Amino acid sequence: MDLIIVESPSKAKTISKYLKGKYRVDASGGHIRDLPQKTLGVSIDKNFEPRYVTSIGKEETVKRLAEEAKRADKIYLATDPDREGEAISWHLQTVLGLDAEGKNRIEFNEISPKAVERALKNPRTINYNLVDAQQARRVMDRLVGYKLSPLLNNKIQNGLSAGRVQSVALRLVVEREREIQAFVPEEYWSVHADLQDADKKFAPFKALLEKHNDKKFKIGNKEEADAVLNALASGSYTVAGVKKAIAKSHAPAPFTTSTLQQDASNKLGMTAPETMLMAQHLYEGIDVGGEHIAFVSYIRTDSTRVSEEAQAAALEHIKARYGEDYVPEKPNFYASKKGAQDAHEAIRPIDLTRTPESVKKLLDRKHFAVYKLIYERFVASQMSEAQYDSMQIEVKNGEYGFKASGKSLRFAGFTAVYQEGKKEDDEETKGLLPPLSEGDGLTCLNMLPEQKFTKPPVRYTDASLVKAMEDKGIGRPSTYASIISVLNKRKYVEKEGKYMVPTEVAFRITDMLMHYFTDIMDIGFTASMEEKLDEIEDGGKDWHSIVADFYPPFEKQLRFASTDGDEVTDVLCSKCGSPMVRKAGRYGTYLACSNYPACSNIVSEGEAETSETPCPKCGSMMIVKNGRYGKFLACPNYPECKSTLPFEKKQEEYEGICPECGKPAVKLRSKAGKIYYGCSGFPDCKFMSWDEPTGEKCPKCKSALVKGRRGVRCSNKECDYTAPQPLKTE
């Protein structure tokens, strides 16, 4: 039996149902190989070659798939149709030992019986350009994240992370907040007039004061407003012009990943990660009514393109349900945004007979809401234009001009299915204005002056941040939701309602990265890097060269940032011999090697003292460390060499004499900070005392004599022996 391998168990279940047992379908659970978690995993000195290891927790999955592959007649790799999916297929091909040039890769834009059968008839080889584009992104993101994150932890606080695209997105949020903080509101006044025809045949309408001497103007304060109102009160209102037209509104394009996230945020109040999770389930398939059904096409796309087959089905559906008038004279086509990869169709329902009404009881609330949004947007995108009777009236009063606008629906067109959100500054009145003519006199029923203030820029929401990233070329459709998820998870932003507010640490991270890493934080640079990744995918660039061009300047910036402002000490690094520099960390100062990132040795400042004692095992000069029982000597090559030696105390560190063995006592401090005394012969002698021992014993009970405030006393609380003068200790 042939074997088909996909990413998710849900996707496997859907495909298995469609193929009715003719194939075995199994899931890899995403990537089975990746860069190691605890090491860089990129050979900088070997042309940036990545070192892949089996992903944590995937050992049993790899073993199971390998056993199934041995029994299979033919193996098909059916991961998602994008760079990440291609890379997963490549890793599977490598681990399972499949022919590197074998035609074992299949792809489909939707999980439907027809699409899967068509893909099985047209297998292809792995597209190594896609794989290389994914590798380039993965390697660059690892280099940036792995190198920058420790720098943030050292200079700001522990637990921080940086990312090549994530940090630029955070910059947008921080800069918007600073714009808001620096914003100074400016006063202005708006003036509306409630007007009616002189004969009162028609209903009153509202007009906005817009012009003075035929030029647009703003009223800046109350004094100016009062002057305008006085001038208007002495004048008369006359219709200066009437414009009537049939306005048309074209249907919006079907959803891309970005526009889906924006619409779901605006209309459903869902976050970008939440929207993509619901959409992913709808794409892979959901158990409904005893069946496992996929509802929508692939949901990571920047294209508005629709297949001829899907478009024809939509037009038939529209004609049957809404009538011939709702079918456009020519099918609607939409241009994708500049820079779009256009690798897949727009997001659309797989089966138009599966209407939102028919599945409402089968899906939970969130899945239904997202499906309804996708379904209605796609159907609307293929419908005829909406038409409106539009009317504008211009009114004159002396030097001042007013304008009133209104419209009424003439033909619903696509709006019978889908309504676009209203813009905040839309002053248009619903319904037509009264049928007035030029020269008609008007009566002012009421004058409505209103003091207003300019508003600061609006904070980013999930929707507006996604739109900003898309407009600026930052990231790609598959990364928007994960970027927003990281900003929230790392507590770099907090939500006030639907708006993002950067936390204090976000400002510090952004300022530091902007200071030292202008290229990485530059929006244009980040966008151009995305274009270079596209060039790799198109086959025009070697991915190693792009990383090689990027890394040396980055490493130079990193070296400067890691030592800038640090104090160079005379302590030498125990690993490479370079001078150590004093750094300020979250828990105080520490010493770090100045040869970072080549050497990443760091030690607590108290542990940086190098002794004159060589290690008895490897010969390295041992360093002084603090332990549970005080200082000791340790080999600097730990954990390769674990040699330790006792630390020889200096005479001035001794206080008191041990009454048991006569050796000097040493002053120590407990974890709670309390002073106590112990024998320097520890562990051979385990004498300890809370008070300084004199070295002599009590003549009455033989307990240790210790120094007290007024003389010498017995350390035994039940003994009352005291001596008038402190005994001299040597």
ChimeraX attribute file (.defattr): number of C-alpha atoms within 10 A of each C-alpha:
attribute: neighborCount
match mode: 1-to-1
recipient: residues
	/A:1	13
	/A:2	15
	/A:3	20
	/A:4	25
	/A:5	24
	/A:6	25
	/A:7	22
	/A:8	15
	/A:9	18
	/A:10	22
	/A:11	26
	/A:12	22
	/A:13	20
	/A:14	23
	/A:15	27
	/A:16	19
	/A:17	16
	/A:18	18
	/A:19	15
	/A:20	9
	/A:21	11
	/A:22	12
	/A:23	17
	/A:24	18
	/A:25	23
	/A:26	23
	/A:27	19
	/A:28	21
	/A:29	15
	/A:30	18
	/A:31	17
	/A:32	22
	/A:33	22
	/A:34	17
	/A:35	18
	/A:36	16
	/A:37	11
	/A:38	7
	/A:39	9
	/A:40	17
	/A:41	20
	/A:42	19
	/A:43	11
	/A:44	14
	/A:45	7
	/A:46	8
	/A:47	12
	/A:48	20
	/A:49	15
	/A:50	20
	/A:51	14
	/A:52	14
	/A:53	13
	/A:54	16
	/A:55	16
	/A:56	11
	/A:57	9
	/A:58	16
	/A:59	12
	/A:60	9
	/A:61	15
	/A:62	19
	/A:63	13
	/A:64	13
	/A:65	18
	/A:66	16
	/A:67	12
	/A:68	18
	/A:69	19
	/A:70	11
	/A:71	12
	/A:72	15
	/A:73	10
	/A:74	13
	/A:75	25
	/A:76	22
	/A:77	26
	/A:78	27
	/A:79	26
	/A:80	22
	/A:81	19
	/A:82	19
	/A:83	21
	/A:84	20
	/A:85	22
	/A:86	27
	/A:87	24
	/A:88	27
	/A:89	30
	/A:90	24
	/A:91	19
	/A:92	21
	/A:93	20
	/A:94	13
	/A:95	16
	/A:96	18
	/A:97	11
	/A:98	15
	/A:99	11
	/A:100	13
	/A:101	10
	/A:102	13
	/A:103	16
	/A:104	22
	/A:105	24
	/A:106	24
	/A:107	23
	/A:108	20
	/A:109	21
	/A:110	25
	/A:111	23
	/A:112	22
	/A:113	15
	/A:114	11
	/A:115	13
	/A:116	19
	/A:117	13
	/A:118	14
	/A:119	18
	/A:120	17
	/A:121	9
	/A:122	12
	/A:123	17
	/A:124	17
	/A:125	15
	/A:126	21
	/A:127	17
	/A:128	17
	/A:129	22
	/A:130	24
	/A:131	23
	/A:132	22
	/A:133	26
	/A:134	23
	/A:135	20
	/A:136	24
	/A:137	18
	/A:138	15
	/A:139	21
	/A:140	20
	/A:141	17
	/A:142	19
	/A:143	22
	/A:144	20
	/A:145	19
	/A:146	19
	/A:147	19
	/A:148	22
	/A:149	16
	/A:150	18
	/A:151	21
	/A:152	20
	/A:153	15
	/A:154	18
	/A:155	17
	/A:156	17
	/A:157	15
	/A:158	15
	/A:159	10
	/A:160	19
	/A:161	21
	/A:162	23
	/A:163	23
	/A:164	20
	/A:165	24
	/A:166	23
	/A:167	23
	/A:168	23
	/A:169	23
	/A:170	25
	/A:171	23
	/A:172	17
	/A:173	24
	/A:174	27
	/A:175	14
	/A:176	19
	/A:177	21
	/A:178	13
	/A:179	14
	/A:180	15
	/A:181	11
	/A:182	10
	/A:183	13
	/A:184	12
	/A:185	11
	/A:186	11
	/A:187	15
	/A:188	17
	/A:189	16
	/A:190	16
	/A:191	18
	/A:192	18
	/A:193	21
	/A:194	16
	/A:195	21
	/A:196	21
	/A:197	21
	/A:198	14
	/A:199	9
	/A:200	11
	/A:201	9
	/A:202	13
	/A:203	10
	/A:204	18
	/A:205	18
	/A:206	20
	/A:207	22
	/A:208	19
	/A:209	23
	/A:210	19
	/A:211	16
	/A:212	17
	/A:213	10
	/A:214	11
	/A:215	10
	/A:216	11
	/A:217	12
	/A:218	15
	/A:219	19
	/A:220	16
	/A:221	14
	/A:222	15
	/A:223	10
	/A:224	14
	/A:225	20
	/A:226	13
	/A:227	11
	/A:228	16
	/A:229	15
	/A:230	11
	/A:231	14
	/A:232	18
	/A:233	12
	/A:234	9
	/A:235	13
	/A:236	14
	/A:237	24
	/A:238	21
	/A:239	21
	/A:240	18
	/A:241	16
	/A:242	17
	/A:243	12
	/A:244	14
	/A:245	11
	/A:246	13
	/A:247	16
	/A:248	16
	/A:249	14
	/A:250	16
	/A:251	23
	/A:252	19
	/A:253	23
	/A:254	26
	/A:255	27
	/A:256	25
	/A:257	25
	/A:258	25
	/A:259	19
	/A:260	23
	/A:261	29
	/A:262	25
	/A:263	22
	/A:264	22
	/A:265	20
	/A:266	17
	/A:267	12
	/A:268	15
	/A:269	16
	/A:270	20
	/A:271	21
	/A:272	27
	/A:273	18
	/A:274	17
	/A:275	24
	/A:276	23
	/A:277	14
	/A:278	16
	/A:279	27
	/A:280	21
	/A:281	18
	/A:282	23
	/A:283	26
	/A:284	26
	/A:285	24
	/A:286	22
	/A:287	15
	/A:288	13
	/A:289	11
	/A:290	7
	/A:291	11
	/A:292	19
	/A:293	24
	/A:294	25
	/A:295	26
	/A:296	25
	/A:297	25
	/A:298	27
	/A:299	26
	/A:300	24
	/A:301	25
	/A:302	26
	/A:303	23
	/A:304	21
	/A:305	22
	/A:306	21
	/A:307	11
	/A:308	10
	/A:309	8
	/A:310	16
	/A:311	19
	/A:312	14
	/A:313	15
	/A:314	22
	/A:315	19
	/A:316	15
	/A:317	16
	/A:318	23
	/A:319	15
	/A:320	12
	/A:321	10
	/A:322	15
	/A:323	11
	/A:324	14
	/A:325	14
	/A:326	23
	/A:327	23
	/A:328	17
	/A:329	10
	/A:330	9
	/A:331	14
	/A:332	18
	/A:333	14
	/A:334	13
	/A:335	10
	/A:336	16
	/A:337	13
	/A:338	9
	/A:339	13
	/A:340	18
	/A:341	17
	/A:342	15
	/A:343	14
	/A:344	23
	/A:345	23
	/A:346	26
	/A:347	31
	/A:348	27
	/A:349	26
	/A:350	19
	/A:351	16
	/A:352	18
	/A:353	11
	/A:354	12
	/A:355	14
	/A:356	20
	/A:357	10
	/A:358	9
	/A:359	15
	/A:360	15
	/A:361	12
	/A:362	15
	/A:363	17
	/A:364	10
	/A:365	10
	/A:366	15
	/A:367	20
	/A:368	19
	/A:369	19
	/A:370	22
	/A:371	23
	/A:372	18
	/A:373	20
	/A:374	25
	/A:375	26
	/A:376	21
	/A:377	26
	/A:378	27
	/A:379	24
	/A:380	26
	/A:381	25
	/A:382	26
	/A:383	29
	/A:384	26
	/A:385	24
	/A:386	19
	/A:387	20
	/A:388	20
	/A:389	17
	/A:390	22
	/A:391	23
	/A:392	18
	/A:393	22
	/A:394	20
	/A:395	27
	/A:396	24
	/A:397	20
	/A:398	15
	/A:399	14
	/A:400	21
	/A:401	23
	/A:402	22
	/A:403	21
	/A:404	21
	/A:405	21
	/A:406	20
	/A:407	21
	/A:408	17
	/A:409	17
	/A:410	14
	/A:411	17
	/A:412	15
	/A:413	24
	/A:414	27
	/A:415	20
	/A:416	14
	/A:417	16
	/A:418	18
	/A:419	13
	/A:420	11
	/A:421	9
	/A:422	7
	/A:423	7
	/A:424	6
	/A:425	6
	/A:426	7
	/A:427	12
	/A:428	13
	/A:429	16
	/A:430	12
	/A:431	15
	/A:432	18
	/A:433	21
	/A:434	16
	/A:435	11
	/A:436	16
	/A:437	14
	/A:438	14
	/A:439	14
	/A:440	14
	/A:441	19
	/A:442	22
	/A:443	17
	/A:444	17
	/A:445	12
	/A:446	11
	/A:447	16
	/A:448	12
	/A:449	16
	/A:450	12
	/A:451	14
	/A:452	14
	/A:453	12
	/A:454	11
	/A:455	12
	/A:456	15
	/A:457	13
	/A:458	13
	/A:459	19
	/A:460	20
	/A:461	23
	/A:462	25
	/A:463	23
	/A:464	18
	/A:465	22
	/A:466	28
	/A:467	18
	/A:468	15
	/A:469	21
	/A:470	21
	/A:471	13
	/A:472	13
	/A:473	21
	/A:474	25
	/A:475	21
	/A:476	21
	/A:477	22
	/A:478	18
	/A:479	15
	/A:480	26
	/A:481	22
	/A:482	15
	/A:483	21
	/A:484	22
	/A:485	18
	/A:486	17
	/A:487	21
	/A:488	15
	/A:489	11
	/A:490	13
	/A:491	16
	/A:492	21
	/A:493	22
	/A:494	16
	/A:495	12
	/A:496	10
	/A:497	8
	/A:498	17
	/A:499	16
	/A:500	23
	/A:501	19
	/A:502	24
	/A:503	13
	/A:504	12
	/A:505	15
	/A:506	22
	/A:507	19
	/A:508	15
	/A:509	23
	/A:510	21
	/A:511	14
	/A:512	17
	/A:513	22
	/A:514	17
	/A:515	11
	/A:516	18
	/A:517	19
	/A:518	14
	/A:519	16
	/A:520	21
	/A:521	24
	/A:522	14
	/A:523	20
	/A:524	14
	/A:525	15
	/A:526	20
	/A:527	19
	/A:528	13
	/A:529	19
	/A:530	20
	/A:531	16
	/A:532	19
	/A:533	23
	/A:534	20
	/A:535	16
	/A:536	23
	/A:537	22
	/A:538	13
	/A:539	16
	/A:540	11
	/A:541	17
	/A:542	17
	/A:543	24
	/A:544	17
	/A:545	12
	/A:546	16
	/A:547	18
	/A:548	14
	/A:549	10
	/A:550	15
	/A:551	16
	/A:552	11
	/A:553	13
	/A:554	18
	/A:555	16
	/A:556	12
	/A:557	15
	/A:558	20
	/A:559	17
	/A:560	12
	/A:561	19
	/A:562	24
	/A:563	18
	/A:564	11
	/A:565	12
	/A:566	16
	/A:567	13
	/A:568	16
	/A:569	13
	/A:570	10
	/A:571	18
	/A:572	19
	/A:573	24
	/A:574	23
	/A:575	13
	/A:576	14
	/A:577	12
	/A:578	17
	/A:579	18
	/A:580	25
	/A:581	23
	/A:582	22
	/A:583	21
	/A:584	15
	/A:585	15
	/A:586	12
	/A:587	8
	/A:588	9
	/A:589	14
	/A:590	20
	/A:591	27
	/A:592	29
	/A:593	27
	/A:594	26
	/A:595	19
	/A:596	17
	/A:597	14
	/A:598	10
	/A:599	14
	/A:600	13
	/A:601	17
	/A:602	20
	/A:603	17
	/A:604	15
	/A:605	16
	/A:606	13
	/A:607	18
	/A:608	21
	/A:609	17
	/A:610	18
	/A:611	13
	/A:612	10
	/A:613	16
	/A:614	15
	/A:615	21
	/A:616	13
	/A:617	11
	/A:618	14
	/A:619	10
	/A:620	18
	/A:621	18
	/A:622	25
	/A:623	23
	/A:624	21
	/A:625	21
	/A:626	14
	/A:627	9
	/A:628	8
	/A:629	12
	/A:630	13
	/A:631	17
	/A:632	19
	/A:633	25
	/A:634	27
	/A:635	26
	/A:636	22
	/A:637	17
	/A:638	10
	/A:639	8
	/A:640	9
	/A:641	14
	/A:642	13
	/A:643	17
	/A:644	19
	/A:645	15
	/A:646	12
	/A:647	17
	/A:648	10
	/A:649	13
	/A:650	8
	/A:651	9
	/A:652	7
	/A:653	11
	/A:654	18
	/A:655	20
	/A:656	24
	/A:657	24
	/A:658	28
	/A:659	21
	/A:660	15
	/A:661	15
	/A:662	15
	/A:663	17
	/A:664	23
	/A:665	26
	/A:666	25
	/A:667	20
	/A:668	18
	/A:669	12
	/A:670	11
	/A:671	7
	/A:672	6
	/A:673	8
	/A:674	9
	/A:675	14
	/A:676	15
	/A:677	23
	/A:678	27
	/A:679	27
	/A:680	22
	/A:681	16
	/A:682	14
	/A:683	10
	/A:684	9
	/A:685	14
	/A:686	13
	/A:687	19
	/A:688	17
	/A:689	17
	/A:690	14
	/A:691	18
	/A:692	24
	/A:693	31
	/A:694	24
	/A:695	22
	/A:696	19
	/A:697	19
	/A:698	19
	/A:699	11
	/A:700	10
	/A:701	14
	/A:702	14
	/A:703	17
	/A:704	23
	/A:705	25
	/A:706	27
	/A:707	20
	/A:708	17
	/A:709	7
	/A:710	11
	/A:711	13
	/A:712	20
	/A:713	25
	/A:714	25
	/A:715	25
	/A:716	15
	/A:717	9
	/A:718	8
	/A:719	14
	/A:720	11
	/A:721	16
	/A:722	18
	/A:723	15
	/A:724	9
	/A:725	12
	/A:726	16
	/A:727	15
	/A:728	8
	/A:729	12
	/A:730	9
